[in-house]
Amino acid sequence: MDRVRVPAADAGEQEFIEFAHTYDGYRLHPDLSELHERTRDRWERTGDPGDDIDVLRACLFLEVRAHRHSGGWGRFSQQPFTAALVTRVRALGGPTVPVRSQS
């Protein structure tokens, strides 16, 4: 199985965007919007996005899609929720994680 490097906190914008696209949240989570809403709500209330690496990556995938569809305003890598997701993925999965998308 192919693996991809998890961006460091100070990585460039493009690295965050490319990493988010290595997980196909649409295919792997039919309830992606609800999953994202629950995870983001938890993070906003507690500062904890959770410990399920697949959920974290699915949320990151949806965040990058929303960022793109909103015109890409602001730096994706500096959005607080985005940063929290990537930081937790790195903490749980280490420096690399499996690619989970269809190419």
ABEGO torsion letter per residue (X at the ends): XBBBBBBBAABBAAAAAAAAAABBAAAABAAAAAAAAAAAAAAAAAGBAEABAAAAAAAAAAAAAAAAAAGGBEBAAABAAAAAAAAAAAAAAEABBBBBBBX
